Amino acid sequence: MNKEMFSLIIPTNRFFMVDNGENDIDNLIKSILDQNYKSYEIIIVTNGEDREFLAEYLTEKYIDQTNLFVFQNEEASAPAAKNIGLVHAKGEYHMFIGSDTLLYPGLLEKYATEFKANPDASLLYTDLEYLDNGVPSGRVTSFRQYDRHVLLASPYIDGTSAVRAIHSKPWDTRIKALQDWGWSINCTSEAPAVKVPGVWYGMEMPREGGLGTYFNEHWEELVALTKEIYNLPKRDMVVTGENETEAIRISKLIEADFVPLFMLQQRKFEYKLCLMIGYNVHHLDVLNQAFKLLPNTCAKVIFLSGLDLLSFESLTWRANKNLCKILPDWFSKVIVGSSEAAALLEEMGVQSGICEPVADLTSLPFKYTKIREIPTIGLYTEGWSTEQIEQANVVLAATIAGYLPEYKFNYYGTDIKVDIPSEDPAKPNLTDINIEVKGNYPVEQIADEIDIFLQIPTFSTEDLLSTQMIVMGKEVVNANISIHGAYNIGSGDYHPAFLHKVAKEVVKQIKYIIENHKSEEQAKADREFFLVARSSKEVLNFYLKTAIDEEPAKMERIKAKIEKAKKGASDDNGTEKKAE
C-alpha cells in the first residue's frame, strides 16, 4: 500500500459524446490530471462487448501516463469491473468513479486533508452537482450528515466517495442498481463516514433506458434484496416529518426507521405504521403526499407540536371545522405533548392521546454548577426561521436580554436579524445586548455553557429541551405566554406593549432564580422526579401498537361511510326520477 496515494477506479463500457466535442471518459481523465494533488493512480476497467476497443483506445492515447492502467472484464457489469480494479489498487485511499463524472479542482487535496483531520473516518463523501452533457448545470443534490441509523433505512451516500483501503469492501454483483447503498453500509460497518462540506464533483443525470430507469422500475425489489444481502433490520414502523432532527431522534428511541419526506413522496415503502412528527396545515400538500405511496393498510399517526396547533387556529372557522371532521378518517391516532394541547384539540372536536416529551433522559449526565459571577442565560425559541412566530419569539428573547445588559446571553437557534419594537426611545435595542448566536448545539454542550435556560414556547407546555436541562441540574425559566390577542394582525409580531410586559415578567423570574439558586440536593431531587415522571417512551409505543391493531377496523369504518354515501346519492337520484 502506497501511503497517502489515491487509487481512482473507473469502470466503463462505452463512450458518450459531450458538448465540448470530447467523450465523457476523456473529460474525466483530464479533470483528474488537472488535480493539484498528484499522488494517485488511475485504474480503468473496460467491460462488455466494446471492452477491447475501449482498452486499445485508452492505452494508446495515454501511453505516456505511467500511473494510468487499463484492464478488461468480459462481463458488462460495473460492480464486477470495480472489483477487478480493487484487486489491483495500491493506494491508501480508494475512489470508485463513474466515467460520466468530473472531479472539480482541489478534490483530491481536500480529501487528503480531511482524512488527516478525521483519522477515525472510514469514508468521506460530499454533495454533488449534476452535469448537462459534461457542463455543470447548477443543480446540486445535498446529502445529510452521516448517521448510521438513517443509512440503514434509506440510501444517501453516493458511490463516488473516498474510502480508506482498510475499510474498502467489494461491490456485490447480485445487485444491478442501488449498489451504492449496500456498499456504503459495508464500508462504514467498523468506523463512521464524514461528510465534507461543499460540492467537489459533477455527475451526469441518469440517462433514459439506463440503470436509472431500471432503478425506478425495480425500486422495491432492489430494497428487499439489499436488506437481505446485508442483513438490514426489517422494521414495521417509519418516522418522518419536516423537523427531521426530532423525527430521527424519536425513530432511534422507538427502534423505527427514519425516511425523509421527499423519499416517501417518491418511492414505495412497505410499513405497517407511519409516524409523522409535526403536521402544519399550511403544508398539507407536501405532507400528505408522503402518505400516498404507503400501503393502504399502513396506520398513519401524527404528533402535533405547538406550531402545528397554531396553524390549526389560523384557519377560518369553516376550514378548521372541515379539517377536524376528517382527521379521524385520515389518521389512526393524533398525539400531542401536553394536556393543554389536548384540551385545545378537544374544543375543535378532535380526540388525541397525550405523550409528554419522548426521550431517553437516563443517559443525560448531571451537570449541576453554582451560578457564575456573570450569569449566562441560554435562550431557545421553537419553530423555523421561515415562520412569523419564530421571528416574533426571537424579538421577545432579544427584548428580555435587553433588560439584563449585565448578563451574558447565548442564543441557540437560527440567526435572525430583527428589530425590537419600543414603547419609547429609552427601551432596549439590539445594539445594547450582550447576546451571542450559537446555532443548534447538542444539549450536553448547552448545559456546560449556561447557568439558566430560558425557553420561549408557542404554547404553555414544557418543551423537551427544558426537561433535559432540569435532568442535567440546570435552572429553567419558561416564558409561558398566551398567544391570543398578542400579535398585530397580519404581521405576526407581538404588540409592543404586550412584548415589554412579558419581558419584564420573565426578567423578574430570572433575577429571583439568581438570588435563590437551588442547591445541588434539590437539583438531584428534581432530576429523579423527572426521570420517573417522563418515561413516555412506553406511552408512545402503546399508542403506536394500538394504532396498528385498530387500523383494519378503521378501514372498515371508512368503507362503510363510502358505501353509505354512494347509497344516499343513488337514492336521491331515484327520488328525482320519480318526481319527474
TORVOPA-749989 format. One line per 8 residues: number of its first residue (from 1); for each residue x, y, z of C-alpha. Coordinates in pm, 1 decimal, decimal comma. Each point is the difference from the previous one (the first is absolute). Last residue first. Layout:
NUM	X Y Z; ...
END
This chain:
580	-9026,4 1389,1 -1284,1; -46,5 -61,0 370,7; 74,0 -366,8 -50,3; 330,3 86,6 -171,7; 102,5 233,5 282,7; -69,6 -266,7 259,4; 219,8 -249,8 -184,5; 288,2 246,5 -20,9
572	-22,5 66,9 373,2; 2,5 -372,8 73,0; 318,7 -44,2 -205,1; 174,4 288,8 181,2; -98,5 -147,4 334,8; 125,2 -342,6 -104,7; 334,0 147,6 -104,7; 32,6 186,3 331,2
564	-84,5 -317,6 193,5; 256,1 -196,2 -199,9; 265,8 263,0 70,9; -80,4 7,2 371,7; 11,5 -381,4 15,1; 339,0 2,8 -169,9; 122,5 254,4 257,3; -116,0 -219,4 288,1
556	163,2 -306,4 -155,3; 328,7 191,2 -30,9; -23,1 106,5 365,3; -60,7 -360,7 108,7; 309,0 -113,1 -195,3; 208,1 285,5 155,6; -83,3 -86,1 362,8; 294,5 -233,2 63,4
548	250,3 233,0 -169,8; -133,1 303,9 189,5; 8,2 -191,1 330,4; 365,2 -88,4 -58,9; 75,7 366,8 -68,3; -182,2 125,8 308,9; 173,7 -257,9 221,9; 338,7 87,3 -148,8
540	-63,4 367,0 84,0; -89,2 -81,3 360,7; 302,8 -229,1 39,2; 232,3 277,1 -119,3; -172,6 235,6 243,5; 216,7 -76,1 304,6; -36,8 367,0 96,3; -118,1 -14,7 360,3
532	268,9 -235,7 130,0; 300,4 174,7 -153,1; -168,7 333,4 71,4; -22,1 -64,4 375,2; 355,3 -135,2 17,6; 138,6 313,8 -165,8; -199,8 230,4 224,6; 141,3 -179,0 306,8
524	352,9 35,8 -138,7; -55,9 374,4 -51,9; -135,7 30,6 354,1; 314,0 -167,0 138,9; 223,8 224,7 -215,6; -170,3 303,1 149,5; -246,5 222,8 -183,1; 97,1 358,4 -87,2
516	-198,4 255,4 196,1; 157,3 330,4 -108,3; 72,5 -119,5 -355,4; -341,8 -165,6 -17,0; -175,8 322,0 107,7; 192,0 202,1 -259,8; -108,8 -237,5 -276,2; -363,0 4,3 113,5
508	-7,8 381,6 14,2; 151,0 16,3 -352,0; -279,3 -231,1 -120,1; -267,5 239,1 129,1; 178,4 299,4 -158,3; 15,9 -176,2 -338,5; -371,0 -84,6 16,0; -94,6 366,2 52,5
500	252,0 113,3 -260,8; -156,7 -215,9 -270,2; -358,8 81,7 98,2; 65,4 373,5 -39,1; 185,6 -55,6 -328,3; -274,8 -221,4 -154,6; 175,2 -322,6 -91,2; 64,2 -47,2 -369,3
492	-169,7 -242,3 -244,4; -60,6 288,0 -238,9; -354,2 -81,7 -108,5; -171,5 94,3 327,1; 239,2 160,1 247,1; 55,4 -281,3 241,6; -76,1 -74,6 363,3; -376,0 -33,5 -27,7
484	19,4 -373,2 70,3; 362,5 -115,1 16,5; 1,5 -65,3 372,4; 351,1 2,6 135,7; 185,8 -268,3 192,6; 340,1 164,4 22,0; 149,9 -315,8 149,8; 294,6 58,7 234,0
476	231,5 -293,8 68,9; 278,5 -54,5 254,9; 245,1 -273,0 -95,5; 61,7 -336,4 167,3; 36,6 -224,7 -306,9; -356,5 -129,9 45,8; -121,0 361,8 10,2; 177,9 74,2 -328,2
468	-151,0 -307,5 -168,6; -349,2 104,9 108,1; 51,1 347,9 -141,3; 125,8 -146,8 -326,6; -306,9 -224,2 -21,8; -234,6 297,7 20,8; -224,9 60,6 298,1; -332,2 118,8 -135,3
460	-164,3 341,9 7,9; -4,4 28,4 -378,8; 229,2 183,6 -241,0; 303,9 -80,0 211,4; 256,7 249,7 127,9; 248,2 -206,3 203,7; 259,9 175,4 214,1; 272,9 -228,5 136,4
452	196,0 130,3 297,2; 369,1 -49,8 82,1; 131,6 -62,7 -352,2; 299,7 -140,6 -190,1; 23,3 -358,4 123,2; -377,7 -51,3 -31,2; 13,1 110,9 -365,0; 273,9 -255,8 -65,4
444	-214,5 -276,7 150,0; -298,4 107,1 -212,9; 192,2 -31,6 -327,8; 27,5 341,6 -167,9; -226,4 166,4 -258,0; 133,4 346,8 -75,6; 210,1 203,0 244,0; -119,0 356,5 -51,5
436	167,3 214,9 267,8; -192,3 258,6 201,0; 137,6 291,7 205,5; -278,9 236,8 -104,0; 16,7 375,8 -34,7; 17,2 2,3 -381,4; -316,9 -211,8 -13,5; -221,0 268,5 153,2
428	-110,0 71,1 354,7; -272,7 255,7 83,6; 96,1 366,1 38,8; -137,2 90,4 -343,7; -359,8 -75,6 112,2; -241,8 -291,3 -25,5; 261,3 -184,7 -202,0; -27,6 -262,0 -274,0
420	321,1 -204,0 0,8; 157,7 -42,6 -343,2; 86,6 -341,1 -140,9; 280,6 -178,0 -183,8; -49,7 -375,4 39,6; 288,6 -233,4 82,9; -181,2 -331,6 42,5; 7,2 -157,9 345,1
412	193,1 -20,2 323,7; 39,1 359,6 121,9; 265,2 43,7 268,2; -57,5 291,7 235,3; 250,7 161,5 238,3; -134,1 210,6 286,9; 62,3 369,0 80,2; -219,5 108,8 -291,9
404	-308,4 -153,6 167,0; -300,9 186,9 -145,2; 137,5 -44,3 -352,2; 20,3 -375,8 48,0; -375,5 -9,8 58,1; -52,0 206,8 -316,5; 226,6 -234,9 -196,7; -206,2 -301,2 105,1
396	-323,5 182,6 -86,7; 133,0 97,2 -342,6; 114,7 -359,2 -53,1; -351,8 -111,0 87,7; -148,1 229,2 -263,8; 239,1 -139,9 -260,6; -97,4 -355,2 84,4; -371,8 84,8 -8,0
388	42,8 145,1 -347,8; 119,5 -337,7 -125,5; 288,1 -15,2 -248,4; 255,9 -23,8 279,3; -152,6 -322,1 128,8; -160,6 -72,0 334,4; 94,3 -12,1 365,3; 178,4 282,4 178,0
380	313,2 -50,9 210,6; 201,8 234,1 218,3; 280,5 -115,4 232,8; 73,4 248,6 277,3; 356,8 42,4 123,0; 42,0 153,9 344,8; 300,1 228,9 59,6; 128,8 -126,7 335,8
372	-94,3 -349,4 -115,3; -297,6 -190,1 144,3; 98,6 -306,0 199,2; 37,1 -316,0 -202,7; -218,4 -306,0 -65,6; 100,4 -207,9 -302,5; -167,5 -338,9 59,3; 52,5 -210,6 -313,0
364	-283,8 -85,3 -244,1; -38,3 -373,8 -76,2; -303,1 -35,8 228,8; -197,4 255,1 -204,3; -72,1 -237,1 -288,2; -246,3 231,9 -169,2; -363,8 52,3 -92,1; -133,2 330,9 128,8
356	-349,5 -56,9 146,0; -237,3 -240,3 -172,7; -365,9 95,2 8,2; -240,5 -178,5 -235,6; -241,7 198,4 -211,7; -371,8 44,4 -63,7; -88,0 268,0 -254,6; -318,8 208,9 31,5
348	164,2 342,0 -21,3; -44,8 52,2 374,5; 159,6 -345,3 38,9; 301,9 129,3 -189,2; 46,7 279,1 254,9; -41,0 -244,3 288,5; 265,0 -229,8 -148,8; 241,1 294,2 -35,1
340	-50,4 95,5 365,1; 35,8 -367,3 107,7; 345,4 -8,5 -157,0; 215,4 -144,4 -277,6; -257,9 -87,8 -264,5; -90,5 -321,9 -182,1; -259,5 -55,9 -276,0; -74,3 -366,2 -74,4
332	-120,2 -213,4 -288,9; 18,2 293,6 -236,7; -190,2 104,8 -309,2; -346,7 -106,5 108,7; 39,3 154,2 347,1; 132,4 321,1 -164,7; -314,0 41,8 -216,1; -207,1 214,5 236,7
324	302,4 194,4 126,8; 78,1 120,1 -353,4; -360,8 99,7 -77,2; -37,7 191,3 327,5; 334,0 179,1 -42,0; -89,7 100,3 -356,8; -340,8 127,5 116,9; 140,5 206,0 289,1
316	277,5 145,3 -215,7; 340,4 -149,2 56,5; 260,7 160,1 227,0; -104,8 -217,5 293,6; 113,7 -317,9 -175,1; 333,9 168,0 -87,9; 47,0 91,1 364,6; -67,3 -363,4 87,6
308	281,6 -101,2 -232,3; 231,5 256,0 160,6; -71,1 -148,6 343,9; 96,6 -345,3 -123,4; -220,7 -278,4 -136,8; 105,1 -366,3 -21,5; -180,4 -157,0 -296,9; -84,6 -369,6 -47,5
300	-71,8 -193,8 -321,6; -71,6 -373,3 6,6; 119,1 -169,6 -321,1; -271,7 -225,0 -148,2; -32,9 213,4 -311,8; 372,9 -58,0 -59,5; 219,8 313,5 -9,6; 22,4 186,7 -331,4
292	-254,0 267,1 96,3; 122,2 66,9 354,6; 292,8 230,5 -85,1; -228,2 202,4 -230,3; -198,5 94,7 310,4; 291,8 205,8 133,3; 75,0 199,3 -315,0; -359,5 89,2 -84,3
284	-76,1 58,0 368,6; 267,1 267,6 52,6; -223,5 275,6 143,7; -160,2 -261,7 226,4; 327,4 -49,0 188,3; 15,9 -364,7 106,2; 300,7 -76,5 219,7; 177,7 -329,7 53,0
276	-162,8 -247,6 -237,6; -23,4 -358,7 123,7; -52,3 -253,8 -280,2; -123,4 -348,4 92,6; -12,3 -346,8 -159,3; 281,6 80,1 -240,2; 84,8 -100,3 -358,1; 170,0 285,8 -183,3
268	-79,4 142,9 -343,7; 212,6 286,7 -124,2; -48,1 366,6 -95,9; -199,5 162,3 281,4; 148,8 -232,2 262,5; 342,0 105,4 -126,6; -83,2 371,7 24,2; -130,0 -37,8 354,5
260	321,1 -147,0 137,1; 2,9 -366,6 113,7; 73,6 -89,1 363,0; -41,2 -363,7 93,8; -140,0 -99,8 340,1; 175,9 -104,6 318,9; -224,9 209,7 229,4; 287,6 222,6 117,7
252	183,0 -3,1 -330,1; -311,1 113,3 -189,0; -58,5 267,8 264,7; 341,3 158,6 -58,9; -32,6 -24,2 -378,6; -340,6 172,0 5,9; 130,0 271,5 232,9; 291,7 83,2 -228,7
244	-221,4 -33,7 -308,1; -248,2 269,0 101,8; -196,2 -15,4 -327,9; -113,6 -352,2 83,1; 81,1 -371,8 -14,2; -11,8 -309,7 220,7; -35,0 -354,1 -141,3; -140,6 -307,9 172,8
236	-0,8 -370,5 -92,6; 376,9 -41,3 1,6; 210,1 -234,1 -212,9; 349,8 45,6 142,8; 277,6 -37,4 -259,3; 159,6 -340,2 -59,3; 227,4 132,8 -274,1; -122,5 -242,1 -268,3
228	-362,5 -2,4 118,4; -30,2 376,6 42,1; 158,9 53,1 -341,7; -238,6 -247,9 -163,4; -308,1 163,4 157,6; 115,1 347,6 -105,3; 70,9 -120,9 -355,7; -341,5 -173,3 -10,5
220	-176,5 322,3 96,5; 195,8 226,4 -236,4; -40,2 -214,8 -314,2; -143,4 252,8 -246,8; 187,1 300,8 135,1; 336,8 -179,2 20,5; -44,6 -152,7 -345,9; -57,4 349,6 -140,4
212	308,0 130,7 180,3; 200,1 -298,0 -124,0; -44,4 119,3 -356,2; -310,1 34,5 -218,4; -9,6 377,7 36,3; 333,1 130,1 126,6; 63,9 65,5 368,8; 111,3 364,5 48,3
204	369,8 44,1 -66,2; 230,7 37,8 301,2; 188,7 292,8 147,9; 264,0 13,5 271,2; 113,1 198,5 304,2; -311,3 172,7 130,7; 47,4 138,1 352,3; 42,7 -133,8 350,5
196	165,2 -342,4 46,6; -235,2 -254,0 157,5; 171,3 -248,1 231,0; -58,6 -377,4 3,8; 15,8 -200,1 321,6; 221,1 -301,3 80,8; -56,4 -377,5 13,6; -309,5 -49,9 -219,7
188	71,2 312,1 -207,2; 123,3 -186,1 -309,0; -289,9 -247,3 11,0; -270,5 264,9 31,4; 162,4 194,6 -284,8; 3,6 -312,1 -220,3; -360,4 -87,6 83,7; -121,8 343,7 -105,2
180	232,2 56,0 -296,1; -128,9 -315,4 -173,8; -344,0 153,5 -60,6; 3,7 -169,8 -342,7; 78,8 -348,7 -133,4; 46,9 -157,3 344,6; 142,6 -351,9 -25,8; 347,9 137,6 -79,1
172	58,3 115,2 357,9; 281,2 256,1 3,4; 315,0 -92,5 191,0; 86,0 187,5 323,1; 240,0 283,6 82,3; 46,7 42,7 375,6; 377,7 -59,0 14,5; 32,8 174,3 -338,1
164	-144,9 320,3 144,0; -308,3 110,3 -191,2; -54,3 297,6 -230,0; -349,8 47,5 -134,6; -145,7 -21,7 -348,5; -236,7 -273,8 121,4; -254,6 255,3 118,2; -107,2 -2,0 364,4
156	-376,4 54,2 52,7; -169,8 -339,8 7,2; -291,8 -85,3 232,4; -58,4 -188,1 327,3; 353,2 -111,5 92,9; 129,7 345,4 -95,5; -230,0 168,8 252,3; 130,1 -206,8 292,8
148	354,7 47,0 -130,5; -19,2 378,2 15,7; 233,4 187,5 -231,6; -95,6 359,8 -70,3; -268,1 34,2 -267,5; 60,2 7,3 -374,5; -52,3 302,2 -222,7; -81,2 -41,7 -369,4
140	108,7 300,5 -205,1; -148,8 121,3 -329,2; 236,6 272,4 -121,8; 24,4 -170,9 -339,7; 374,0 -74,6 -13,3; 85,9 -82,0 -365,3; 86,7 -353,3 -114,3; -322,8 -58,5 -187,7
132	-205,6 167,2 275,0; 178,3 -81,9 324,2; -161,4 -50,9 340,1; 172,4 140,5 306,0; 98,0 -213,3 296,9; 14,0 40,8 377,6; 291,4 -161,4 181,3; 125,3 -333,4 124,6
124	289,3 -127,2 211,2; 34,6 -359,5 122,7; 149,6 -194,2 290,3; 48,1 298,1 229,2; 204,7 -54,1 316,9; 294,9 215,5 -114,0; -227,5 296,7 -77,2; 234,8 296,8 -58,4
116	241,1 -217,8 -197,4; -285,7 -141,3 -209,4; -131,8 354,7 -47,6; 331,7 125,8 -138,6; 25,7 -288,8 -247,3; -363,5 57,4 -102,8; 60,4 369,3 -63,7; 318,3 -68,5 -198,3
108	-188,5 -253,2 -211,5; -288,8 240,5 -64,4; 212,8 308,4 -77,6; -146,3 75,3 -341,2; -334,3 -175,3 -70,0; -2,3 -369,0 -84,9; -226,9 -59,8 -301,3; -219,6 -309,2 -32,9
100	-144,8 -190,4 -297,7; 264,0 -275,6 32,1; -132,7 -88,2 346,4; 257,1 28,5 276,7; 89,3 -249,9 271,5; 247,0 166,7 237,9; 248,7 -186,3 218,3; 241,3 137,5 259,3
92	328,0 -149,7 122,3; 86,6 -76,2 -361,9; 109,5 -328,4 -159,3; -316,6 -97,7 -190,9; 30,5 -307,8 -223,9; -263,5 -213,3 175,0; -228,7 302,6 39,5; 8,1 60,6 -375,6
84	-132,7 -351,5 -55,5; -269,0 67,0 262,5; -102,5 319,4 -178,7; -43,0 -193,6 -326,0; -223,1 -255,2 174,5; -211,1 280,0 150,1; -25,2 176,6 -341,4; -114,5 -315,2 -180,5
76	28,1 -68,6 -371,6; 191,1 -327,7 53,8; 315,7 -41,6 -209,8; 221,5 202,0 233,1; 300,3 191,9 -126,8; 281,3 188,9 171,2; 157,2 340,6 -67,4; 264,1 168,4 217,2
68	82,6 370,3 33,4; 295,1 96,3 226,1; 256,8 -5,5 -282,5; -203,2 245,4 -206,0; 200,7 10,2 -323,8; -212,9 -266,2 -169,5; -315,4 199,1 74,0; -150,3 2,1 -348,8
60	127,3 -345,3 -93,8; -116,2 -177,4 315,7; -334,0 181,8 -2,9; -83,2 -92,3 -359,9; 114,5 -362,2 36,2; -200,7 -48,8 321,0; -312,5 153,6 -151,7; 22,3 -217,5 -312,1
52	58,2 -312,5 209,9; -282,7 76,6 245,3; -264,9 66,9 -264,0; -199,8 -317,5 79,9; -12,9 60,8 374,1; 268,5 135,6 232,8; 285,5 248,4 6,7; 171,6 30,8 338,7
44	193,1 325,1 46,5; 243,7 32,7 290,7; 140,7 351,6 43,6; 275,2 33,9 262,2; 32,8 288,1 242,6; 248,1 221,6 183,9; -25,6 314,2 -213,4; -216,3 237,8 204,1
36	-40,1 309,3 -221,4; -270,3 -178,9 -201,4; 16,8 75,6 -374,2; 84,0 -363,7 -84,5; -324,1 -106,5 170,3; -219,7 250,9 -187,4; 170,8 -109,5 -323,8; -80,9 -363,6 79,0
28	-366,9 88,5 50,2; -22,4 193,3 -327,1; 166,1 -289,2 -182,7; -259,9 -229,4 161,3; -292,6 215,1 -115,6; 92,6 25,8 -366,3; 129,7 325,3 -145,5; -184,7 242,3 -227,4
20	-38,5 263,4 274,1; -371,0 -81,3 35,9; 39,8 -366,1 96,8; 37,3 -323,7 -196,7; -71,8 -319,0 192,8; 248,1 -286,5 -19,7; -73,2 -357,6 101,7; 60,7 -273,6 260,9
12	183,4 186,0 275,2; 113,1 -77,2 356,4; 229,3 260,5 159,6; 209,1 -70,6 311,9; 198,7 295,0 137,7; 259,3 -139,5 242,9; 100,1 295,1 215,9; 345,1 15,2 159,4
4	52,7 117,5 359,0; 214,0 -307,2 78,4; 64,7 -242,6 -282,4; -132,7 -341,9 100,7
END
